[in-house]
Amino acid sequence: MKKWVNKIINRIKQWRLVGYIVLAKPLIDTHGMEQGIIELFLLVVLGELSARTKTKQITNEEFKDSFDDKE
């Protein structure tokens, strides 16, 4: 079981790397080399940080209250 999980995790990491490479080309083409590299660096760092942080679980009551406050 652990072997399969590690294989799946490695595949996800490979596809994320491919995604970053695919996004690098248009960024560098539109903004130039220096600006594109800076934006790509920020994209990778912030994307990886957000992927690793846990989101706060809210209850149904809190979710309903957030809509009541907006009205």
C-alpha positions in Angstrom: 0.0 0.0 0.0 2.8 2.5 0.9 4.5 1.7 -2.4 1.4 2.7 -4.3 1.0 5.9 -2.3 4.7 6.9 -3.0 4.2 6.2 -6.7 1.1 8.5 -6.8 2.9 11.2 -4.9 5.9 11.1 -7.3 3.5 11.4 -10.3 1.8 14.4 -8.8 5.2 16.1 -8.2 6.3 15.3 -11.8 3.1 16.9 -13.2 3.4 20.0 -11.0 6.9 20.4 -12.3 5.6 20.1 -15.9 3.0 22.7 -15.1 5.5 25.2 -13.9 7.6 24.7 -17.0 4.6 25.2 -19.2 3.8 28.5 -17.3 7.4 29.7 -17.5 7.4 30.2 -21.3 4.5 32.7 -21.6 5.7 34.6 -18.5 9.2 35.0 -20.0 7.8 35.8 -23.5 5.4 38.5 -22.3 7.4 40.2 -19.5 11.0 39.7 -20.5 13.6 37.4 -19.0 14.2 39.3 -15.7 10.6 40.1 -14.8 9.4 36.6 -16.0 11.9 34.9 -13.7 10.9 37.0 -10.7 7.2 36.2 -11.4 7.9 32.6 -11.9 9.8 32.4 -8.7 7.0 34.0 -6.8 4.5 31.7 -8.5 6.4 28.6 -7.4 7.1 29.7 -3.9 3.6 31.0 -3.2 2.0 28.0 -4.9 4.0 25.5 -3.0 3.4 27.3 0.3 -0.4 27.3 -0.3 -0.3 23.7 -1.3 1.4 22.7 2.0 -0.6 24.8 4.4 -3.8 23.4 5.9 -7.0 25.3 5.4 -9.2 26.2 8.3 -12.3 24.0 8.6 -15.4 26.1 9.3 -18.6 24.7 10.6 -21.9 25.1 8.9 -23.0 27.7 11.5 -20.0 29.8 10.8 -20.6 29.5 7.0 -24.2 30.6 7.4 -23.2 33.5 9.7 -20.8 34.8 7.1 -23.7 35.2 4.7 -25.9 36.7 7.3 -23.3 39.4 8.0 -23.1 40.5 4.4 -26.8 41.2 4.2 
